[in-house]
Every structure is written in C-alpha cells, then in structure tokens.
C-alpha cells in the first residue's frame, strides 16, 4: 500500500533552509543510533534526543519570528543545543557505547550541521548589520549559495565553541535555565 504523503506545512521557506534540513537529518540519525544504547542509559538517550530535536526546533522558532535579532538568538540557542549533543556523542564513543563504524557518519553529519548553522548565523548578522533584512511575505529566500560558508572541523577546544557557551569573564550574565533546555 503506498504511503500517503503529508500535507505541506508552512512556512515552506523553513523547510528549504539547509541548516534546518541538516539538523533534522542529524536528529533522525541520533534517534537511530541511540536505539542501541543500554536501557539503563535512558536518561542519556533522552538528553541526546532532546538536544538533537532542539537544534532544528530552535531554528524553526527563530525563523518564525519577525525580528532578525530574535532569529539570530534562536539560531545561537540551536548552536548551543548542537554543542550539547556533540558532547554526549563524544562521551558515548569514548565509553564505546556506540559502534566505531558509526563514528565517521555521525561526526561528518554533526560537523556539516555545525558549519552550516554557523554560516546561517553569520549571514543573518550581516543582514542585520547592513539593513538588508526583509520579511515581506514572499521576499525571504534562504539559499545555500548566499551563505559565507567556510568548512571547518569542530573541536571542543575551539574558541568559538567556548565563547558560545561560556559568559565573558567580566560578565555577570549567566544563561537562563530555559536556554539549556
């Protein structure tokens, strides 16, 4: 029996957004890979799955906002969730809880998602700075070619990662609990 196709959800531009697509693919991969974890690791599985869906969920929430500053903020929250997921994945491989054969696949998907999300954030920051942000219906087009994309290998020692999750030394601003969800 052929599978019935689902109706198209709005906004379609979100579904065309490469960072959203990659984050969603990564979530499916995490769901598949965590099925092999021991039942006793149910909390870790829940954390990993929650962080994974939070990435594309926050991209979607930011996309749905009318202010570019909000969009950027939610993309940065998505990047924090992605970094959280990366720490769990790294831990699972260190503990040999996941198959070594899956390491390349997940790291490549993770790094591609990290780099593309970073490119989206830089693109949005540029649009905010030069005033080219336009949310008039039908005018917003997110195309991969418009991103200033420079592939880089993610590492947890990366100053970009550190600065995205740690407050400045002089700052008294600490992340809210809701930012860690």
N, C-alpha and C positions, 0 to 999 in steps of 0.2 A: 504494500500500500504506500503510495507516495506521501511524503511528509508535507503537511500543509505549511506554506510559508507564513511567517508572522507579518502583521501589518507594519508599515514603516513608521517608526517613531520620529517625532520632531524634537529638536532641530536636526535636520539632515546634515547640516554642516559639521556638527559634532561628530557624527558617525564617519565623516570623511576625514577627520583630523587624524593625522598619522600618529601623534603621541597617544591619543585615545585608543586607536586600534592596537598599537603595540602593548599598551598597558593591559588591555583586555586579553590579548593573546597570552601575556605573561601570567595573568590570573588563571586562565584555563590550564596553563602548564603547571602552576603551583597546585591547583586543585588535583590534577592528575598525579603529580609526584608525591603529594602528601598522603595519598591513599596507602602507600607502602610503609608509612611510619607506624611504630607500635601503638596499639590502643592506649597504652599508658601515657603517651605523649599528646593526649587530646588537647591540652592547653596550648602547647606549641603549635599544633596543627591549626587551632582556632586563631592564634595570633598571626600565623603566616597567611592564612586565608583572608583574615580581616585586613591586614596590611595590603595584601595584593588587590583586593576589590576597592580599597580606599584610594588607590592610585587613580584608577580610571573614574571612580566616583567623584573625586575632588576636581579632576579635570572637567568633568561634566558640570559640576556645580559652578565652577568659575566661568565656564563658557556661557552658562545661563544668566550670569549677572550682566548688568548693563554698563558697569564701570570697568575700565581696563585695569585699574588698581586692584579691584576685587578679583578679577580673572587671574592676575599675576599672583596675588596672595594664595588663592586656592591651588594654583599650579605649584607654588612653593610648598604648600602643605602636602600635595601629592608627591613631591620630590622627597619630603621627609618620610612619608609612608614607604616610598620605594627604598630609601636608605635603611629603614627599619626592616623591611623584608629582606634586603641584602644581608643584613647581619644575621638573621635567622637561617638563611640559606647557607651562608658561610659556616655557621655553627653546625648545621646538620651534616655538611660534608666533613668537617673536622672530626665529628663524632662517628663518622661512617654510617650515618643513618639513611643516606641516600646513595644510590648506585653511582659509582665513579663514571659509568658510561653516560649518565645524565648531566655530568658537570659542565661539559662544553656547551651543550644545548641550552641549559638554563643560564649560564654566565653570558653567553652571546645574546640571548633574548633580554636579559637584565641590562647589559651594557648598552644595547641598542635602544632600549626604552629610556635609560638614564640620559643618554646623549641627545635623543630626540626631544625629550621633555626639557632638557636644558636649552636646546635650540629654540623651542617654543617660548620659553621664559625670556630669553634674550630678544627674540623677535617682538614680543609684547612690550618689553621695557623700551625698545627702540621706538615702537609706535606711540607709546605714552610720551616719550621724551620729545619726539618730533611732531606730535599732534596729529598723526595720520590715522588714529583710531576712529573707525566709523562703524557704528552698529545699526545703521539704517537697514531695515529689512531688505534682504536680497543683495546687499553690498559686501557682507563679510564673507570672504573666501580664504580658507586656510589651505594653502598648497605647500607640499613638502619643499618645492623649489624656492619658496620665499624665505625659508629658514637659513640663517647663517650657521651651517652645520659643520662642525669640526669634530670628527670622531676621536674619542679618547677612551682609554681603558680606565674604568673606575677602580679605585682602590680606597680602602677605608682610611688611609693616611692622607688622602687628597685634601688639601686646604679648603677647596670648595665644599667638600662634604662636611668638614669640620665647622666651617663658618655657617653652613646652612642649618646646623643643629645646635650649635653652642652659642650662648649670648656673648657679646663683646665683654672683655674683662672689666671695662668701666661701666657696663650696663647693669641696671637693676631689673631689667625686663627679663622675665623668665617665661617660657612657654606655658600657656594655659593647659589644663588637663585635656580640654576638648581638642587641642592641636595634636595630641598624642594618640587620639583615637583612630 
